[in-house]
Amino acid sequence: MDDLIARAGEAEIRQIADRDRDGTPDPEVIAAAIADAAEVIDGYLRGRYVTPLSDPPPAMVRGWAVSIARYRLHRNGPPEHVATDYRDALKQLVDASAGRLVLAGVDGVAAPVADAAGGVHAASDEPVFTGRALDGWL
């Protein structure tokens, strides 16, 4: 919540996260928005990095989470600067998932092993239902 307040200001967070209208942001509303943001981030990074990311995550990832959570907290449509911030975060997530942006200090997922010709080898069990095994049944 501190990161959200630092980015948006206390007045905005109170306005967009006070669902019971008691004058204070509702912690469960903020927690749900942050959890949703974490799922989005993990979805983008899952193929390149070990998810969920370490705690605490890198500052860049926290920034993405704030941008996504803030956007989602605006139920009636966010102001343009919030929407732009959200789109920028998603663009950076696309770059991170494609390897154009690297998260320093975050464990990556092992890349597939390629042979000298550039092909990738896959291993699996022998097929159970082969043509020979099904001979006479088809």
N, CA, C and O atoms as a GROMACS GRO file, in nm:
protein
  552
    1MET      N    1   0.083  -0.118   0.000
    1MET     CA    2   0.000   0.000   0.000
    1MET      C    3   0.087   0.125   0.000
    1MET      O    4   0.050   0.227  -0.058
    2ASP      N    5   0.202   0.117   0.064
    2ASP     CA    6   0.291   0.234   0.069
    2ASP      C    7   0.337   0.273  -0.070
    2ASP      O    8   0.346   0.392  -0.101
    3ASP      N    9   0.366   0.173  -0.155
    3ASP     CA   10   0.409   0.203  -0.292
    3ASP      C   11   0.296   0.270  -0.371
    3ASP      O   12   0.321   0.361  -0.449
    4LEU      N   13   0.173   0.225  -0.350
    4LEU     CA   14   0.058   0.288  -0.417
    4LEU      C   15   0.043   0.433  -0.373
    4LEU      O   16   0.022   0.522  -0.456
    5ILE      N   17   0.052   0.457  -0.244
    5ILE     CA   18   0.038   0.593  -0.192
    5ILE      C   19   0.151   0.681  -0.241
    5ILE      O   20   0.130   0.798  -0.275
    6ALA      N   21   0.273   0.626  -0.246
    6ALA     CA   22   0.387   0.704  -0.296
    6ALA      C   23   0.366   0.746  -0.440
    6ALA      O   24   0.403   0.857  -0.477
    7ARG      N   25   0.310   0.660  -0.523
    7ARG     CA   26   0.290   0.691  -0.665
    7ARG      C   27   0.168   0.780  -0.687
    7ARG      O   28   0.175   0.877  -0.763
    8ALA      N   29   0.056   0.747  -0.622
    8ALA     CA   30  -0.070   0.814  -0.653
    8ALA      C   31  -0.108   0.923  -0.555
    8ALA      O   32  -0.185   1.014  -0.588
    9GLY      N   33  -0.056   0.916  -0.435
    9GLY     CA   34  -0.097   1.011  -0.332
    9GLY      C   35  -0.209   0.953  -0.248
    9GLY      O   36  -0.291   0.873  -0.294
   10GLU      N   37  -0.211   0.994  -0.124
   10GLU     CA   38  -0.309   0.940  -0.030
   10GLU      C   39  -0.453   0.973  -0.070
   10GLU      O   40  -0.542   0.891  -0.053
   11ALA      N   41  -0.475   1.093  -0.122
   11ALA     CA   42  -0.611   1.134  -0.158
   11ALA      C   43  -0.668   1.044  -0.269
   11ALA      O   44  -0.783   1.002  -0.261
   12GLU      N   45  -0.587   1.016  -0.371
   12GLU     CA   46  -0.637   0.931  -0.480
   12GLU      C   47  -0.665   0.789  -0.431
   12GLU      O   48  -0.767   0.731  -0.466
   13ILE      N   49  -0.575   0.734  -0.351
   13ILE     CA   50  -0.595   0.598  -0.302
   13ILE      C   51  -0.719   0.591  -0.213
   13ILE      O   52  -0.794   0.494  -0.220
   14ARG      N   53  -0.739   0.692  -0.132
   14ARG     CA   54  -0.860   0.695  -0.049
   14ARG      C   55  -0.984   0.699  -0.138
   14ARG      O   56  -1.084   0.634  -0.109
   15GLN      N   57  -0.978   0.776  -0.245
   15GLN     CA   58  -1.092   0.791  -0.335
   15GLN      C   59  -1.124   0.661  -0.410
   15GLN      O   60  -1.241   0.625  -0.424
   16ILE      N   61  -1.022   0.590  -0.457
   16ILE     CA   62  -1.048   0.472  -0.541
   16ILE      C   63  -1.055   0.341  -0.463
   16ILE      O   64  -1.100   0.241  -0.517
   17ALA      N   65  -1.011   0.340  -0.338
   17ALA     CA   66  -1.009   0.214  -0.261
   17ALA      C   67  -1.096   0.218  -0.137
   17ALA      O   68  -1.091   0.125  -0.056
   18ASP      N   69  -1.174   0.322  -0.119
   18ASP     CA   70  -1.265   0.332  -0.004
   18ASP      C   71  -1.404   0.287  -0.047
   18ASP      O   72  -1.491   0.370  -0.074
   19ARG      N   73  -1.425   0.157  -0.054
   19ARG     CA   74  -1.551   0.105  -0.104
   19ARG      C   75  -1.663   0.112   0.000
   19ARG      O   76  -1.780   0.116  -0.036
   20ASP      N   77  -1.627   0.114   0.128
   20ASP     CA   78  -1.731   0.120   0.231
   20ASP      C   79  -1.758   0.263   0.277
   20ASP      O   80  -1.837   0.286   0.369
   21ARG      N   81  -1.693   0.358   0.213
   21ARG     CA   82  -1.716   0.502   0.236
   21ARG      C   83  -1.697   0.545   0.381
   21ARG      O   84  -1.775   0.625   0.434
   22ASP      N   85  -1.593   0.491   0.446
   22ASP     CA   86  -1.565   0.532   0.584
   22ASP      C   87  -1.449   0.632   0.592
   22ASP      O   88  -1.406   0.669   0.701
   23GLY      N   89  -1.399   0.676   0.477
   23GLY     CA   90  -1.293   0.776   0.474
   23GLY      C   91  -1.152   0.720   0.471
   23GLY      O   92  -1.056   0.796   0.467
   24THR      N   93  -1.139   0.587   0.473
   24THR     CA   94  -1.005   0.525   0.466
   24THR      C   95  -1.005   0.418   0.357
   24THR      O   96  -1.108   0.355   0.331
   25PRO      N   97  -0.889   0.398   0.294
   25PRO     CA   98  -0.881   0.292   0.194
   25PRO      C   99  -0.905   0.155   0.258
   25PRO      O  100  -0.859   0.129   0.368
   26ASP      N  101  -0.977   0.070   0.188
   26ASP     CA  102  -1.007  -0.064   0.238
   26ASP      C  103  -0.889  -0.157   0.207
   26ASP      O  104  -0.860  -0.181   0.090
   27PRO      N  105  -0.822  -0.209   0.310
   27PRO     CA  106  -0.704  -0.293   0.287
   27PRO      C  107  -0.733  -0.415   0.199
   27PRO      O  108  -0.649  -0.454   0.118
   28GLU      N  109  -0.852  -0.476   0.215
   28GLU     CA  110  -0.882  -0.594   0.134
   28GLU      C  111  -0.901  -0.560  -0.013
   28GLU      O  112  -0.871  -0.642  -0.100
   29VAL      N  113  -0.949  -0.441  -0.042
   29VAL     CA  114  -0.964  -0.396  -0.181
   29VAL      C  115  -0.826  -0.376  -0.243
   29VAL      O  116  -0.802  -0.417  -0.357
   30ILE      N  117  -0.737  -0.314  -0.168
   30ILE     CA  118  -0.601  -0.291  -0.217
   30ILE      C  119  -0.528  -0.425  -0.232
   30ILE      O  120  -0.458  -0.447  -0.330
   31ALA      N  121  -0.544  -0.513  -0.134
   31ALA     CA  122  -0.479  -0.645  -0.141
   31ALA      C  123  -0.526  -0.723  -0.264
   31ALA      O  124  -0.446  -0.790  -0.329
   32ALA      N  125  -0.655  -0.715  -0.295
   32ALA     CA  126  -0.708  -0.785  -0.412
   32ALA      C  127  -0.650  -0.727  -0.541
   32ALA      O  128  -0.616  -0.802  -0.633
   33ALA      N  129  -0.639  -0.595  -0.549
   33ALA     CA  130  -0.582  -0.531  -0.668
   33ALA      C  131  -0.435  -0.567  -0.685
   33ALA      O  132  -0.389  -0.591  -0.796
   34ILE      N  133  -0.362  -0.572  -0.575
   34ILE     CA  134  -0.220  -0.609  -0.581
   34ILE      C  135  -0.206  -0.757  -0.617
   34ILE      O  136  -0.116  -0.793  -0.694
   35ALA      N  137  -0.292  -0.843  -0.564
   35ALA     CA  138  -0.288  -0.985  -0.600
   35ALA      C  139  -0.318  -1.005  -0.748
   35ALA      O  140  -0.253  -1.086  -0.815
   36ASP      N  141  -0.415  -0.930  -0.801
   36ASP     CA  142  -0.445  -0.937  -0.944
   36ASP      C  143  -0.325  -0.893  -1.026
   36ASP      O  144  -0.291  -0.955  -1.126
   37ALA      N  145  -0.261  -0.785  -0.982
   37ALA     CA  146  -0.142  -0.735  -1.052
   37ALA      C  147  -0.031  -0.839  -1.050
   37ALA      O  148   0.038  -0.858  -1.151
   38ALA      N  149  -0.012  -0.906  -0.937
   38ALA     CA  150   0.091  -1.009  -0.926
   38ALA      C  151   0.063  -1.124  -1.022
   38ALA      O  152   0.156  -1.178  -1.082
   39GLU      N  153  -0.063  -1.161  -1.037
   39GLU     CA  154  -0.100  -1.268  -1.131
   39GLU      C  155  -0.069  -1.227  -1.275
   39GLU      O  156  -0.019  -1.307  -1.354
   40VAL      N  157  -0.099  -1.102  -1.309
   40VAL     CA  158  -0.069  -1.053  -1.444
   40VAL      C  159   0.081  -1.058  -1.468
   40VAL      O  160   0.127  -1.106  -1.572
   41ILE      N  161   0.157  -1.008  -1.372
   41ILE     CA  162   0.304  -1.005  -1.385
   41ILE      C  163   0.359  -1.146  -1.397
   41ILE      O  164   0.441  -1.173  -1.485
   42ASP      N  165   0.314  -1.237  -1.311
   42ASP     CA  166   0.360  -1.376  -1.318
   42ASP      C  167   0.323  -1.439  -1.452
   42ASP      O  168   0.401  -1.517  -1.508
   43GLY      N  169   0.206  -1.405  -1.503
   43GLY     CA  170   0.165  -1.459  -1.632
   43GLY      C  171   0.259  -1.419  -1.744
   43GLY      O  172   0.291  -1.500  -1.832
   44TYR      N  173   0.304  -1.296  -1.743
   44TYR     CA  174   0.398  -1.250  -1.845
   44TYR      C  175   0.537  -1.310  -1.826
   44TYR      O  176   0.604  -1.345  -1.923
   45LEU      N  177   0.580  -1.324  -1.701
   45LEU     CA  178   0.718  -1.363  -1.673
   45LEU      C  179   0.738  -1.514  -1.658
   45LEU      O  180   0.852  -1.560  -1.654
   46ARG      N  181   0.632  -1.589  -1.648
   46ARG     CA  182   0.638  -1.732  -1.616
   46ARG      C  183   0.728  -1.812  -1.710
   46ARG      O  184   0.798  -1.902  -1.664
   47GLY      N  185   0.730  -1.783  -1.837
   47GLY     CA  186   0.812  -1.859  -1.930
   47GLY      C  187   0.959  -1.824  -1.928
   47GLY      O  188   1.041  -1.898  -1.982
   48ARG      N  189   0.994  -1.713  -1.866
   48ARG     CA  190   1.133  -1.669  -1.866
   48ARG      C  191   1.195  -1.670  -1.726
   48ARG      O  192   1.316  -1.688  -1.712
   49TYR      N  193   1.114  -1.651  -1.623
   49TYR     CA  194   1.164  -1.644  -1.485
   49TYR      C  195   1.088  -1.741  -1.396
   49TYR      O  196   0.975  -1.780  -1.426
   50VAL      N  197   1.152  -1.778  -1.286
   50VAL     CA  198   1.086  -1.861  -1.186
   50VAL      C  199   0.986  -1.773  -1.112
   50VAL      O  200   1.023  -1.671  -1.054
   51THR      N  201   0.859  -1.813  -1.116
   51THR     CA  202   0.755  -1.736  -1.049
   51THR      C  203   0.692  -1.822  -0.939
   51THR      O  204   0.693  -1.945  -0.951
   52PRO      N  205   0.638  -1.764  -0.835
   52PRO     CA  206   0.638  -1.620  -0.808
   52PRO      C  207   0.779  -1.570  -0.780
   52PRO      O  208   0.865  -1.644  -0.734
   53LEU      N  209   0.800  -1.444  -0.809
   53LEU     CA  210   0.932  -1.384  -0.791
   53LEU      C  211   0.965  -1.377  -0.642
   53LEU      O  212   0.877  -1.388  -0.557
   54SER      N  213   1.093  -1.359  -0.613
   54SER     CA  214   1.138  -1.351  -0.474
   54SER      C  215   1.071  -1.236  -0.401
   54SER      O  216   1.021  -1.141  -0.463
   55ASP      N  217   1.070  -1.245  -0.271
   55ASP     CA  218   1.011  -1.140  -0.188
   55ASP      C  219   1.122  -1.074  -0.108
   55ASP      O  220   1.189  -1.144  -0.032
   56PRO      N  221   1.146  -0.948  -0.120
   56PRO     CA  222   1.072  -0.852  -0.202
   56PRO      C  223   1.116  -0.858  -0.348
   56PRO      O  224   1.232  -0.886  -0.377
   57PRO      N  225   1.023  -0.831  -0.439
   57PRO     CA  226   1.059  -0.832  -0.581
   57PRO      C  227   1.142  -0.709  -0.615
   57PRO      O  228   1.146  -0.613  -0.538
   58PRO      N  229   1.210  -0.711  -0.730
   58PRO     CA  230   1.288  -0.594  -0.772
   58PRO      C  231   1.199  -0.470  -0.782
   58PRO      O  232   1.078  -0.480  -0.804
   59ALA      N  233   1.260  -0.353  -0.767
   59ALA     CA  234   1.186  -0.226  -0.771
   59ALA      C  235   1.106  -0.211  -0.900
   59ALA      O  236   0.995  -0.159  -0.897
   60MET      N  237   1.162  -0.255  -1.012
   60MET     CA  238   1.091  -0.243  -1.140
   60MET      C  239   0.961  -0.322  -1.137
   60MET      O  240   0.859  -0.276  -1.187
   61VAL      N  241   0.964  -0.440  -1.078
   61VAL     CA  242   0.846  -0.525  -1.070
   61VAL      C  243   0.743  -0.463  -0.977
   61VAL      O  244   0.623  -0.466  -1.005
   62ARG      N  245   0.788  -0.406  -0.866
   62ARG     CA  246   0.696  -0.337  -0.776
   62ARG      C  247   0.629  -0.221  -0.848
   62ARG      O  248   0.510  -0.196  -0.829
   63GLY      N  249   0.704  -0.150  -0.931
   63GLY     CA  250   0.647  -0.041  -1.010
   63GLY      C  251   0.538  -0.090  -1.104
   63GLY      O  252   0.434  -0.026  -1.118
   64TRP      N  253   0.563  -0.204  -1.169
   64TRP     CA  254   0.461  -0.260  -1.257
   64TRP      C  255   0.336  -0.297  -1.178
   64TRP      O  256   0.224  -0.272  -1.221
   65ALA      N  257   0.357  -0.356  -1.060
   65ALA     CA  258   0.243  -0.396  -0.977
   65ALA      C  259   0.161  -0.275  -0.936
   65ALA      O  260   0.038  -0.280  -0.936
   66VAL      N  261   0.228  -0.167  -0.901
   66VAL     CA  262   0.158  -0.044  -0.862
   66VAL      C  263   0.078   0.009  -0.981
   66VAL      O  264  -0.038   0.047  -0.965
   67SER      N  265   0.139   0.013  -1.098
   67SER     CA  266   0.070   0.065  -1.217
   67SER      C  267  -0.054  -0.017  -1.250
   67SER      O  268  -0.159   0.039  -1.281
   68ILE      N  269  -0.041  -0.148  -1.243
   68ILE     CA  270  -0.154  -0.236  -1.276
   68ILE      C  271  -0.262  -0.227  -1.169
   68ILE      O  272  -0.380  -0.217  -1.201
   69ALA      N  273  -0.222  -0.232  -1.042
   69ALA     CA  274  -0.320  -0.225  -0.933
   69ALA      C  275  -0.393  -0.091  -0.933
   69ALA      O  276  -0.515  -0.086  -0.915
   70ARG      N  277  -0.321   0.016  -0.954
   70ARG     CA  278  -0.382   0.150  -0.956
   70ARG      C  279  -0.484   0.158  -1.069
   70ARG      O  280  -0.593   0.211  -1.051
   71TYR      N  281  -0.448   0.108  -1.185
   71TYR     CA  282  -0.539   0.108  -1.299
   71TYR      C  283  -0.667   0.030  -1.266
   71TYR      O  284  -0.777   0.076  -1.296
   72ARG      N  285  -0.651  -0.086  -1.205
   72ARG     CA  286  -0.766  -0.171  -1.175
   72ARG      C  287  -0.854  -0.115  -1.063
   72ARG      O  288  -0.973  -0.144  -1.057
   73LEU      N  289  -0.794  -0.037  -0.974
   73LEU     CA  290  -0.873   0.023  -0.866
   73LEU      C  291  -0.968   0.131  -0.918
   73LEU      O  292  -1.068   0.161  -0.853
   74HIS      N  293  -0.938   0.188  -1.032
   74HIS     CA  294  -1.026   0.289  -1.093
   74HIS      C  295  -1.141   0.216  -1.162
   74HIS      O  296  -1.132   0.184  -1.281
   75ARG      N  297  -1.247   0.190  -1.089
   75ARG     CA  298  -1.359   0.112  -1.142
   75ARG      C  299  -1.435   0.184  -1.252
   75ARG      O  300  -1.489   0.119  -1.341
   76ASN      N  301  -1.441   0.314  -1.248
   76ASN     CA  302  -1.519   0.392  -1.344
   76ASN      C  303  -1.434   0.450  -1.456
   76ASN      O  304  -1.470   0.552  -1.515
   77GLY      N  305  -1.322   0.388  -1.483
   77GLY     CA  306  -1.232   0.436  -1.587
   77GLY      C  307  -1.127   0.527  -1.530
   77GLY      O  308  -1.159   0.626  -1.465
   78PRO      N  309  -1.001   0.494  -1.553
   78PRO     CA  310  -0.892   0.574  -1.496
   78PRO      C  311  -0.868   0.700  -1.577
   78PRO      O  312  -0.904   0.708  -1.694
   79PRO      N  313  -0.805   0.800  -1.515
   79PRO     CA  314  -0.762   0.917  -1.591
   79PRO      C  315  -0.656   0.874  -1.693
   79PRO      O  316  -0.594   0.769  -1.679
   80GLU      N  317  -0.635   0.955  -1.795
   80GLU     CA  318  -0.544   0.919  -1.904
   80GLU      C  319  -0.403   0.889  -1.854
   80GLU      O  320  -0.339   0.796  -1.903
   81HIS      N  321  -0.352   0.967  -1.757
   81HIS     CA  322  -0.214   0.943  -1.711
   81HIS      C  323  -0.202   0.807  -1.640
   81HIS      O  324  -0.095   0.746  -1.645
   82VAL      N  325  -0.307   0.762  -1.576
   82VAL     CA  326  -0.305   0.630  -1.511
   82VAL      C  327  -0.312   0.520  -1.618
   82VAL      O  328  -0.242   0.419  -1.608
   83ALA      N  329  -0.394   0.541  -1.720
   83ALA     CA  330  -0.404   0.444  -1.830
   83ALA      C  331  -0.272   0.435  -1.906
   83ALA      O  332  -0.230   0.326  -1.945
   84THR      N  333  -0.206   0.548  -1.927
   84THR     CA  334  -0.076   0.549  -1.995
   84THR      C  335   0.028   0.474  -1.913
   84THR      O  336   0.106   0.396  -1.967
   85ASP      N  337   0.029   0.497  -1.783
   85ASP     CA  338   0.121   0.428  -1.693
   85ASP      C  339   0.098   0.276  -1.698
   85ASP      O  340   0.193   0.198  -1.701
   86TYR      N  341  -0.028   0.236  -1.701
   86TYR     CA  342  -0.065   0.094  -1.711
   86TYR      C  343  -0.016   0.034  -1.843
   86TYR      O  344   0.046  -0.072  -1.844
   87ARG      N  345  -0.042   0.102  -1.953
   87ARG     CA  346   0.003   0.053  -2.084
   87ARG      C  347   0.155   0.043  -2.091
   87ARG      O  348   0.209  -0.052  -2.148
   88ASP      N  349   0.224   0.141  -2.033
   88ASP     CA  350   0.371   0.136  -2.030
   88ASP      C  351   0.421   0.015  -1.950
   88ASP      O  352   0.517  -0.050  -1.990
   89ALA      N  353   0.355  -0.015  -1.839
   89ALA     CA  354   0.393  -0.132  -1.759
   89ALA      C  355   0.374  -0.260  -1.839
   89ALA      O  356   0.459  -0.349  -1.837
   90LEU      N  357   0.262  -0.270  -1.911
   90LEU     CA  358   0.237  -0.390  -1.992
   90LEU      C  359   0.339  -0.403  -2.105
   90LEU      O  360   0.382  -0.514  -2.136
   91LYS      N  361   0.378  -0.292  -2.166
   91LYS     CA  362   0.480  -0.296  -2.271
   91LYS      C  363   0.613  -0.346  -2.214
   91LYS      O  364   0.681  -0.427  -2.278
   92GLN      N  365   0.648  -0.300  -2.096
   92GLN     CA  366   0.772  -0.346  -2.033
   92GLN      C  367   0.763  -0.495  -1.996
   92GLN      O  368   0.862  -0.567  -2.006
   93LEU      N  369   0.646  -0.539  -1.954
   93LEU     CA  370   0.628  -0.681  -1.925
   93LEU      C  371   0.643  -0.766  -2.051
   93LEU      O  372   0.701  -0.874  -2.047
   94VAL      N  373   0.590  -0.717  -2.162
   94VAL     CA  374   0.608  -0.788  -2.289
   94VAL      C  375   0.756  -0.796  -2.323
   94VAL      O  376   0.805  -0.901  -2.365
   95ASP      N  377   0.828  -0.685  -2.305
   95ASP     CA  378   0.972  -0.684  -2.331
   95ASP      C  379   1.046  -0.781  -2.239
   95ASP      O  380   1.138  -0.850  -2.282
   96ALA      N  381   1.006  -0.786  -2.112
   96ALA     CA  382   1.071  -0.877  -2.017
   96ALA      C  383   1.042  -1.022  -2.054
   96ALA      O  384   1.131  -1.107  -2.045
   97SER      N  385   0.920  -1.051  -2.095
   97SER     CA  386   0.887  -1.189  -2.131
   97SER      C  387   0.957  -1.232  -2.259
   97SER      O  388   0.982  -1.351  -2.279
   98ALA      N  389   0.989  -1.137  -2.346
   98ALA     CA  390   1.059  -1.168  -2.471
   98ALA      C  391   1.211  -1.165  -2.455
   98ALA      O  392   1.283  -1.202  -2.548
   99GLY      N  393   1.260  -1.123  -2.339
   99GLY     CA  394   1.403  -1.118  -2.315
   99GLY      C  395   1.470  -0.989  -2.358
   99GLY      O  396   1.592  -0.978  -2.350
  100ARG      N  397   1.392  -0.892  -2.403
  100ARG     CA  398   1.450  -0.762  -2.442
  100ARG      C  399   1.478  -0.675  -2.320
  100ARG      O  400   1.556  -0.580  -2.329
  101LEU      N  401   1.416  -0.706  -2.209
  101LEU     CA  402   1.438  -0.636  -2.083
  101LEU      C  403   1.469  -0.744  -1.980
  101LEU      O  404   1.392  -0.838  -1.964
  102VAL      N  405   1.581  -0.732  -1.912
  102VAL     CA  406   1.627  -0.836  -1.820
  102VAL      C  407   1.612  -0.789  -1.676
  102VAL      O  408   1.651  -0.677  -1.642
  103LEU      N  409   1.556  -0.874  -1.593
  103LEU     CA  410   1.544  -0.845  -1.450
  103LEU      C  411   1.668  -0.897  -1.380
  103LEU      O  412   1.686  -1.018  -1.365
  104ALA      N  413   1.753  -0.806  -1.337
  104ALA     CA  414   1.877  -0.844  -1.270
  104ALA      C  415   1.846  -0.906  -1.134
  104ALA      O  416   1.759  -0.860  -1.062
  105GLY      N  417   1.919  -1.011  -1.102
  105GLY     CA  418   1.905  -1.074  -0.971
  105GLY      C  419   1.784  -1.163  -0.956
  105GLY      O  420   1.751  -1.204  -0.845
  106VAL      N  421   1.716  -1.195  -1.067
  106VAL     CA  422   1.598  -1.281  -1.062
  106VAL      C  423   1.633  -1.412  -1.130
  106VAL      O  424   1.690  -1.413  -1.239
  107ASP      N  425   1.598  -1.524  -1.066
  107ASP     CA  426   1.628  -1.655  -1.123
  107ASP      C  427   1.547  -1.677  -1.249
  107ASP      O  428   1.425  -1.658  -1.252
  108GLY      N  429   1.618  -1.718  -1.354
  108GLY     CA  430   1.552  -1.745  -1.482
  108GLY      C  431   1.516  -1.892  -1.496
  108GLY      O  432   1.560  -1.976  -1.417
  109VAL      N  433   1.438  -1.921  -1.595
  109VAL     CA  434   1.401  -2.058  -1.629
  109VAL      C  435   1.503  -2.108  -1.729
  109VAL      O  436   1.541  -2.034  -1.820
  110ALA      N  437   1.548  -2.231  -1.714
  110ALA     CA  438   1.648  -2.286  -1.805
  110ALA      C  439   1.594  -2.291  -1.947
  110ALA      O  440   1.480  -2.331  -1.971
  111ALA      N  441   1.678  -2.249  -2.041
  111ALA     CA  442   1.641  -2.252  -2.182
  111ALA      C  443   1.652  -2.395  -2.234
  111ALA      O  444   1.732  -2.473  -2.181
  112PRO      N  445   1.573  -2.431  -2.336
  112PRO     CA  446   1.586  -2.564  -2.394
  112PRO      C  447   1.725  -2.582  -2.454
  112PRO      O  448   1.786  -2.486  -2.502
  113VAL      N  449   1.775  -2.704  -2.453
  113VAL     CA  450   1.908  -2.735  -2.506
  113VAL      C  451   1.896  -2.756  -2.657
  113VAL      O  452   1.815  -2.835  -2.703
  114ALA      N  453   1.979  -2.683  -2.733
  114ALA     CA  454   1.978  -2.696  -2.878
  114ALA      C  455   2.099  -2.777  -2.923
  114ALA      O  456   2.204  -2.772  -2.859
  115ASP      N  457   2.083  -2.852  -3.033
  115ASP     CA  458   2.198  -2.925  -3.086
  115ASP      C  459   2.281  -2.832  -3.174
  115ASP      O  460   2.246  -2.715  -3.191
  116ALA      N  461   2.390  -2.883  -3.230
  116ALA     CA  462   2.480  -2.800  -3.310
  116ALA      C  463   2.411  -2.741  -3.432
  116ALA      O  464   2.450  -2.633  -3.477
  117ALA      N  465   2.311  -2.808  -3.486
  117ALA     CA  466   2.241  -2.758  -3.604
  117ALA      C  467   2.133  -2.657  -3.567
  117ALA      O  468   2.069  -2.601  -3.656
  118GLY      N  469   2.112  -2.634  -3.439
  118GLY     CA  470   2.013  -2.536  -3.396
  118GLY      C  471   1.878  -2.596  -3.362
  118GLY      O  472   1.788  -2.523  -3.322
  119GLY      N  473   1.861  -2.727  -3.378
  119GLY     CA  474   1.734  -2.790  -3.344
  119GLY      C  475   1.722  -2.812  -3.194
  119GLY      O  476   1.822  -2.808  -3.122
  120VAL      N  477   1.603  -2.835  -3.148
  120VAL     CA  478   1.578  -2.861  -3.007
  120VAL      C  479   1.539  -3.007  -2.992
  120VAL      O  480   1.459  -3.058  -3.070
  121HIS      N  481   1.595  -3.074  -2.892
  121HIS     CA  482   1.564  -3.214  -2.866
  121HIS      C  483   1.456  -3.223  -2.760
  121HIS      O  484   1.458  -3.151  -2.660
  122ALA      N  485   1.361  -3.312  -2.784
  122ALA     CA  486   1.257  -3.339  -2.685
  122ALA      C  487   1.259  -3.487  -2.653
  122ALA      O  488   1.285  -3.569  -2.741
  123ALA      N  489   1.233  -3.522  -2.530
  123ALA     CA  490   1.231  -3.662  -2.489
  123ALA      C  491   1.093  -3.696  -2.435
  123ALA      O  492   1.030  -3.615  -2.366
  124SER      N  493   1.046  -3.816  -2.468
  124SER     CA  494   0.918  -3.862  -2.416
  124SER      C  495   0.919  -4.013  -2.409
  124SER      O  496   1.011  -4.078  -2.459
  125ASP      N  497   0.818  -4.069  -2.347
  125ASP     CA  498   0.803  -4.214  -2.340
  125ASP      C  499   0.768  -4.269  -2.477
  125ASP      O  500   0.722  -4.196  -2.565
  126GLU      N  501   0.790  -4.399  -2.493
  126GLU     CA  502   0.751  -4.465  -2.617
  126GLU      C  503   0.599  -4.461  -2.628
  126GLU      O  504   0.531  -4.474  -2.526
  127PRO      N  505   0.543  -4.444  -2.748
  127PRO     CA  506   0.398  -4.442  -2.763
  127PRO      C  507   0.338  -4.579  -2.729
  127PRO      O  508   0.396  -4.683  -2.760
  128VAL      N  509   0.223  -4.578  -2.667
  128VAL     CA  510   0.155  -4.701  -2.629
  128VAL      C  511   0.076  -4.757  -2.746
  128VAL      O  512   0.080  -4.877  -2.773
  129PHE      N  513   0.006  -4.671  -2.817
  129PHE     CA  514  -0.081  -4.713  -2.926
  129PHE      C  515  -0.013  -4.688  -3.060
  129PHE      O  516  -0.039  -4.588  -3.126
  130THR      N  517   0.073  -4.780  -3.098
  130THR     CA  518   0.142  -4.769  -3.227
  130THR      C  519   0.061  -4.843  -3.332
  130THR      O  520  -0.032  -4.917  -3.299
  131GLY      N  521   0.096  -4.823  -3.457
  131GLY     CA  522   0.029  -4.894  -3.565
  131GLY      C  523   0.041  -5.045  -3.549
  131GLY      O  524  -0.053  -5.119  -3.575
  132ARG      N  525   0.159  -5.090  -3.506
  132ARG     CA  526   0.182  -5.234  -3.488
  132ARG      C  527   0.096  -5.287  -3.373
  132ARG      O  528   0.039  -5.396  -3.384
  133ALA      N  529   0.086  -5.212  -3.263
  133ALA     CA  530   0.006  -5.258  -3.148
  133ALA      C  531  -0.142  -5.261  -3.182
  133ALA      O  532  -0.216  -5.341  -3.125
  134LEU      N  533  -0.187  -5.176  -3.272
  134LEU     CA  534  -0.329  -5.168  -3.306
  134LEU      C  535  -0.364  -5.250  -3.430
  134LEU      O  536  -0.478  -5.250  -3.475
  135ASP      N  537  -0.264  -5.320  -3.486
  135ASP     CA  538  -0.288  -5.400  -3.607
  135ASP      C  539  -0.397  -5.502  -3.579
  135ASP      O  540  -0.390  -5.578  -3.482
  136GLY      N  541  -0.496  -5.505  -3.664
  136GLY     CA  542  -0.608  -5.596  -3.647
  136GLY      C  543  -0.724  -5.535  -3.572
  136GLY      O  544  -0.835  -5.588  -3.576
  137TRP      N  545  -0.702  -5.424  -3.504
  137TRP     CA  546  -0.808  -5.356  -3.430
  137TRP      C  547  -0.871  -5.245  -3.512
  137TRP      O  548  -0.986  -5.206  -3.488
  138LEU      N  549  -0.799  -5.195  -3.607
  138LEU     CA  550  -0.850  -5.082  -3.686
  138LEU      C  551  -0.906  -5.127  -3.817
  138LEU      O  552  -0.954  -5.045  -3.895
   0.00000   0.00000   0.00000
